[in-house]
Amino acid sequence: MVKQRVRGLLCLAVTCSLLLAGCTASRPVPATSAYAPPEEQRLVVYTSHKEEVYQPIIKEFEARTGIWVELVAGGTNELLERLTQEADSPKADVMFGGGVDSLEAYGDCFTPYFCKDWQQLTPSMRSESGLWTPFSALPVVLIYNATLVSPDRITAWHDLFSPAWQGRIAFCDPSISGSSFTGLVTLLSAMGGNQDKTLMDFAVSLDGRQLSSSGDVLTSVANGTDLVGITLEETALKRVEAGDDIALVYPKDGTSCVPDGCAIVKDAPHWKNAQQFLDFISGQDVQQRMETEFSRRPIRSLPQEETVLLPLSDIPLLDYDISWASEHHNGILMSWAFYFGGEEQP
């Protein structure tokens, strides 16, 4: 009898805890619920952004428009491949995130749209075909452990090929991360010469080891597992501000500043709502928050204000060819996989 009462009380406690968990979930009502709005008030967004970026943007967009947003988060290439698989019956309306070189490589998944203020976007940061709308500009940087590495030891891309760093470089698999792919192409551009040899030599520098997420790059360098790494300015600045033991370097042999973007999925179920979203993320209100709130660079002209980031004019920039990077996207990744013992080189 006592055991039965204890079992009953345990069941009741579990049931109550499950009910309470449901009440406190950040988005407790699924899209198919009777509480969700009608189809014309919905938007499905695939995003490779981190939560601290997409959450405030989505929240404000919902509040301003009354459109109910369903989010699917993942890696850039993972989501782009998913869009390819869903091409005959699209589930998403918008791809939010990923370097525009990666978006262009999957251009068949998207349909052009010129956002409301397209003419006011920085010319070098916008798509002349309207295939994508830029969200922010993101320089690629090198980082190092500020305790274990002196500042003068890592100043340029060519330093990464020193035997001193072999096996101690944090780099994310570019077949997973769009920003890592941009970093790899930036390295190729800076080094010049035979690209296959550069890929092979860099694989040797990594000692055949790469990370599975772009966030792991910062963590690995901060905790000393790796000594140096390749990442984006925005991510590095946020981790420095948070107190991580890292410092960043703008390579003296040049780096890239490629925008990440947003694109409307071809045959999107909620086409009009997708247009509103692209207008919103490229609009002045969102862009004015880029530097102060997100440590990112705006992609449009704004009223003159004191900048909190190093001026782009003070950063050595390469002429990063977005069209070339997107055209050679698959070939670069196949060659890269070959040097890590993956699929055969074409």
Buried (B, 14 or more C-beta within 10 A) or exposed (E): EEEEEEEEEEEEEEEEEEEEEEEEEEEEEEEEEEEBEEEEEBBBBBBBBBEEBBEBBBEBBEEEBEBBBBBEBBBBBBBBBBBEEBEEEBBBBBBBBBBBBBBBBBBEBBBBBBBBBBEBBBEEBBBEEBBBBBBBBBBBBBBBBBEBBEEEBBBBBEBBBEEBBEEBBBBBBBBBBBBBBBBBBBBBBBBEEEBBEBBBBBBBBBEEEBBEEBBBBBBBBBEEEBBBBBBBBBBBBBBBEEEBBBBBBBBEBBBBBBBBBBBBBBBBBBEEBBBBBBBBBBBEEBBBBBBEEBBBBBBBEEEEEEEEBBEEEEBEEBEBBBEEBBBBBEEBBBBBBBBBEEEEEE
